[in-house]
């Protein structure tokens, strides 16, 4: 490639990059682009990474922890930018995050993953109002809520995540599940739809009616240990 051809390519891609920087809403894009390589704040770098991701016009954008380690103001700017680009570019977005506040604000459907596998999938409202998997219950019980007393302790999920190299037998969550039964140590549950809602799926061997009752008890403040006695003892089947 000749020096002239290289120069032409540089000019073309500089123009494309500048257009992308304009697209993500950075003021004075041409001046900003010229100094991005050596000086940029976190509020600028995040949008620039998004600009790189949309450079080829994808129909699906994977946003992996896009708001991690950002203050709430920059978080809101990043989420607003993703939502605007999704609408303008007619693009689907898969948001990967541990921040349930972000999930509640921007998603339509939620897939809860444990040990690299989806254990529950449903509409956002169903996940937060009527979850059906014990791991989802643990996530929701471990975050502070405005409708509860400040003195009420959070309930962490016991134990540690399993090894993905040597996963446990049966259900991957059974070593940490308060409601584990002998069968759960042997049978790996499949992701199956609820009897009354085909769009809501969960990978749990407990019957759906049992899970619904357990979540109601947890939501009312009943300790998992008491509900466990009912499940293991046969009070709930």
N, C-alpha and C positions, 0 to 999 in steps of 0.2 A: 504494500500500500504506500503510495507516494505521500510526501509531506502535505501536499495540497489536499488530498483525499482525507487525511487525518484531521486537518484543520476544519474541513467541511463537516465531518462527523462530530467534532467537538462543538461546533457552532449549533448543529441540529440538536444534539442531546442537551446542550446548555439551555436552548430554547424550550425543549420539552420539560426539563427539570424546573425551569423557572415557572412554566405554566402550572406544573403540579404544585409548586410552593404557593402560587396564587390561589389554586383550587382549595388548599387547606386553610386559607384565610389569613396568611401571614402578610402583614402590611409592608409595603415597600419591598416586594418579593425580590426584585433584581439586586437591590443592595444587600438584602439579607442573605440571599443565595451566595453572594461573593464571599461572605465571611463565615458561613456555616461550618466550614472545615476546621476552624480553629476557635470559634467562640460562639457558644449557643447555650441558652438556659434550658432547664428541664421542660419549661412550658413550650419551647420551640422544638426541642429534639423529638418529643412525642409525636407531634403532628408530622414532622419530617419523616419519621419511620413509617407512619401511615401513608404518606405520599409515595414512598418507595413501594409499599405493598400494593397500592392501586395503580402503579405505573403501567401495568400491562392490561388494565381494564378487566379485572377478575369478576366473575359472577358470584363468587363465594370468597369471603374474607375471614380468615382465622385470626382472631384477636386474642393472643395468649397473654393474660395478666396485663392488659394495657394501662391499668391504673395503679399498679403496685408501686409503693414507696413515693407516691405523689400526694401533695396536700389536697384538701377537698376542693379548692378553687380550680387547680389544674385538672383534677379528676373530672370535675363537671365539664370543663372545656373539652377534654378528650372525648368524653361520652357524647357531648353535643355534636362534636365534629364527626364521630363515627355515624351517628344517627342521620346527620345531614347528608353525608356522602352516600349512605345506604339508600336514602330516598332519591338523590340526584342521579346516582349511577345505576339504580335499579339492581342493587346488589344484596345478596343474603349475607348475614354475619353470624359466625359461631363465636361466642364469647366464652373464653376459658378463664375462670376466676374462682378464688376462695372467698370473695367478698359478697356475702349474701345481700348486703344493701344495694350493691351495684346490680346484682341479679334481679332483685325485686323491682328496680327502677326501669331497666332497659330491655328486659327479655320478654318474649311471648311464650316460649316453651322452655322447659328446663329438663336436662338430663343429669341426674346425680350419679357420679362415678365413685367407685371404691375399688382399690387394687387394680386399676386399669380397665374396669368393666362398668357398664351402665347397670345400676341396680334399681333405678326408678326413673320413669319418664312421664311427664304430664304437662298440662297447661300450668302456667305460672301460678294462677290462683289455687289450683288443686294442690300443688306442691306445698304452698304455705298454709293453706287452710285444712287440708285433709291428706297429709302425707301417709304413705302406706309401707314404708321400709324403715326398720329400726335405725339404720345409719342416718337417714334423712331426719328422723326424730332427734337423734343425737346432735346433728348440726344445728337444728332449730332451737334445741334446749340449751345450747352452749353460748348463745349470743344474748346480750342485754336487750330488754324490751321496755318500751315506754309505758305499757299498760300493767307493769308489775312493780312491786316495791323495790326501792334501791337497795334495801337490806337483804333481799332474796338472793341467795347464792346461785351462781351459774352452775350448770351440771355438765362437767366435761365428759367426753367419751372415754371410758376406761381403756387401759392397755395401749399398745402401739400398733401402727400399720403393719401388715404382714409383709414378709419377704416375697417379692415377685419372682425370685429364682426358685424358692422352695415354698410355695403357697400352702396354706393349711388344707386339709382334706375337707370335702363337703363345701358348705358355704364359707366363702372367704372371710365373712364378717363374724362367724360363730365364736372365735376366741374373745371377742369384745362385746358380744350381744348379751344383754341382760335376760333375754327370753330364750336362750339356746336350749334345745332338746336333743336327745341322743341322735335322732334322725338327721339333724342339721349338721352333724359332724361327718356324715356319710354321703349325703346327697347334695349335689351342686344344683341349686335352684336355677331355673330358666326365667328369662324375662317374659312374663305373661300378663295379658290384659285382665283388668278387674271384671268380675261378672256383670257389674252394673255400669261400667264405663270402659268401653274398648279402647278409648284414647289414652287411658291411664294404665301404665304397665309397671309391674314391680317384680323383683326377683327375690321372693321370700316364701318359705315353706309353710309359714303360719297362714291359716285361712283368712280371707279378706275381712270377714266379719270380726274375727279375733283382733286383727290389726286395727280396725276402726275403733273397737272398744278400748284397746290399749292406748291409742292416741288420745282419745277423749279423757282417759284417766290421767295421762301425762299432762295434758293441757290444764286439767283442773288442779294439778299440784300433787297428785298421788306419786309417791316414790316408786321408781322402777322395781325395787326389791319386792314390794308388796304385790305388784302385778305379776312379777316373775313367779311368785309362789302359786298364784292362780293358774298360770299357764303350765308350769311344770307339774303341779298337783292334779291337773286335769279339769280345773274349774272352767278354763277356757280351751276350746278345741278348735 
